[in-house]
Structure formats: C-alpha cells, structure tokens
Amino acid sequence: MPGNNLTLPETGPAEVQPVQPNLWEILKVWLKIGVQSFGGGSSTNLLIRNEFIYKRGWLSEEEHLRFWVLCQLVPGINLIALTILIGKKLGGAAGIALSLAGMLLPSAGITTLLAVGFSVIQGWSPIQAMLKGLTPATAGISLVVAVQFANPLFRRAKKEGPIPVAISFFIIGGGAFAVTFFKLPVVSIFIGGAIIGGLAFGSGFLNRPKKNIS
Amino acid sequence: MGPLEIFLTFLKASLFSTGGLGSLPSLHQDLTTNNIATDQDFGQAIAISQVSPGPTGLWVVALGYLTYGFLGAVLALVAVTIPPFLVLALSAGYSRIEHRPLVQGIIRGVSLAVVGLLLVVVWSVLSGPAIGWRGVAIALGAFALAYAARVNIVIVLALAALSGFILYS
C-alpha cells in the first residue's frame, strides 16, 4: 500500500515499520478516541497522536502531519478526512468503515443526547462557569499540537542549516501574522506556504553547490 | 422541506466548506430563510458541540436534531461524512508524485502554514474579551499538563472545567 511508505526520510527517528493491526483493535482504539475527544479538533488530534503514534507505533509523526495537510485540502470536516486516511492505512476499506464508526457514532450519539437535554441545563450557572474554563484550555491544547507538528519540521531544518530554520520560522510567523492582523483568508496562507516551501525546499535552491572561487 | 431536501442542504453546506464551522453561513441562509431553523437553534447547536466529544463540525448533528428530530441528526451525520472521502482521491494522486522534491517542498511549506494557523487559534482564544488572567492561567496549565506531563487529555479538560467552576462561579 503506497500510504505505508514514509515520504520524509530525512527526519529519521520518527520512522515506524508498517504495522497491520486487526480490525477489532482498530475499532477499539477509535471508540476510545470517539468517547474521549472533548474539546474539538486539537484535543482529538492529540488523542490520535497518543494512541496511534506514541502508544502503538501504528503511525509516524510525519505520516500524521502529512495526512493532516492533505485533510486541509478537501471540503468538510478535517477530522473525518483524517479518520478516513488513518483507517485506510491501517485496514483498507474495512478499516475506514470501522474507524468512522468508532470515531463518529459515540460522539454523534452523545451530541444528539445533549441536544435533547441541553435546553434544560444551558442556563445553569455552574455549566456556564465550566464552559468558561474549557475555552482557554482548548488554546493550551492547540499549542501542544502546534509544537508537536513543528518538532519534526524543525528537526529536519536544523540538520539542513540556519537558512531552512529561518524560512520555517518565516512561514509559521508570517502566516500567523497575516491572518491575525490583516485578516487574510486561510486558503491564502496555505497557498503562500506552498509557494515558499516549493521554492525554498523543493527547487534545489538551498542545496545548489557553491561556486568554487580560487 | 422533506428529508431528502434536508439531507441535500446539509450535504451542500459540507461540500462547499472546510473546517468545523465552515458550513455555518450556507446552513444559516438555507434553513432560516425557509423557517426550518432559528438563530437560537444555531447558537444552541454550536454550544452543544463545545461540550460534546468529537469534531466541532458535529454541531450540525445537534442542528439536525433541533430542526428535524432524530432523523435530522442521522441525515446531518451522513451528509457531513461524505465530502471528506475526497481525501482518498487526493491521497492517491499525491502518492504518485510524493517523491518529487518540489512536491515535498510544497507539502513542507503547507505543514509549516498549518503550525502558524494553530498559533492563530491560540492567539484568537487568548485575546478574547472574556479571557483575562484566569483564562491565560488555565491555558498555560492545560499546555503544561498535556505537553510536559503527558497527562490524559480528558483529565486535562476535566481539570479545566473544574478550574472554570472554581474561578468563574
């Protein structure tokens, strides 16, 4: 299966051998993620990393990041696309079906049950106070995911030298700055990142041998 | 609106949007102009998604229930599950060209942009009007527990909710 091959060999330590877990195990892990994934996309991504990368070694850090990048390029809910890609890698079509079932059925069921009862509890001040605590926690969790995504990219850049490190900082900082202060649409940040990344890392510009002046 | 129209409305919204709340404008326009849903339904559905597990995008399941009962919830869930399958076609195309240096460079650039956008999320939450020092403290605590101490995410969120209860009530 092509998806089992790692595409960024220079990052080294995070590489894993392809593993084919059985379908029951796949369903079990996704059910666990499905019922625990409170707090939105970042929390769920963190759970996915913990279960699939760190605990079981079924996925590498690079694969997860590459999958997540591909998920940004398709319509709909990114986490569902990510579930589909991981499910396919681990178990083909059956893996996709079981991964989606495990991820979505518990959370959609709980969401529906909450919709049934929410009008009763939404006005309670303890619930309001707890929600106020959960909102900033999602910022902390998003930061964890940002750092974990950035780690393999900077490990690779460090090996290549100071200019790739500087370019990496520029893409991250420039994108964040442009969205925050100039309200540029997210898609323009992806396009900008793709152009700079393609030119700087993919065109051979940085690796061009220097002329020998003697 | 019949079940098929409800399904197609949710499918269209998901097909022409990205991310969790990207489908909001399309659904708002289609469902409020037909008096199928109210602004209150939208607010409630989004609030429910904040306290329930799963992707934030599942707020449409709550909206489906609030506007069309249990059948609406099922139709909404099926509708939002279909468009992300396009990622399989994208992935298949990508696997044919992934070893080209230019493609790797582009993916690397987009990966860095993703990191930048995650930082935007952090900033936009922490710069909100109702956050203050208590919110920043909760965010830093959540980061420290989840990153440095590798504490289970459910425990981190439970502690955040408890902190909210203590600090804000």
Interface residues (C-beta under 8 A of the other chain):
Chain A: P2 G3 T7 L8 G34 V35 Q36 S37 F38 G39 G40 G41 S42 S43 T44 L46 L47 N50 L65 R66 F67 W68 V69 L70 C71 Q72 L73 V74 P75 G76 I77 N78 L79 I80 A81 I84 L85 K88 L100 M103 L104 P106 S107 A108 I110 T111 T112 L114 A115 V116 F118 S119 Q122 S125 P126 I127 Q128 A129 M130 L131 K132 G133 L134 T135 P136 A137 T138 A139 G140 I141 S142 L143 V144 V145 A146 V147 Q148 F149 A150 L153 R156 S168 I171 I172 G173 G174 G175 A176 V179 T180 V186 I189 F190 G192 G193 A194 I195 I196 G197 G198 L199 A200 F201 G202 S203 G204
Chain B: S14 L15 F16 S17 T18 G19 G20 Q44 A45 A47 I48 S49 Q50 V51 S52 P53 G54 P55 T56 G57 L58 W59 V61 A62 Y65 L66 F70 A73 L77 V80 T81 I82 P83 P84 F85 L86 V87 L88 L90 S91 A92 Y94 S95 E98 H99 R100 P101 L102 V103 Q104 G105 I106 I107 R108 G109 V110 S111 L112 A113 V114 V115 G116 L117 L118 L119 V120 V121 V122 W123 S124 V125 L126 G128 A130 I131 R134 G135 V136 I138 A139 L140 G141 A142 F143 A144 A146 Y147 R150 N152 I153 V154 V156 L157 A160 A161 L162 S163 G164 F165 L167 Y168 S169
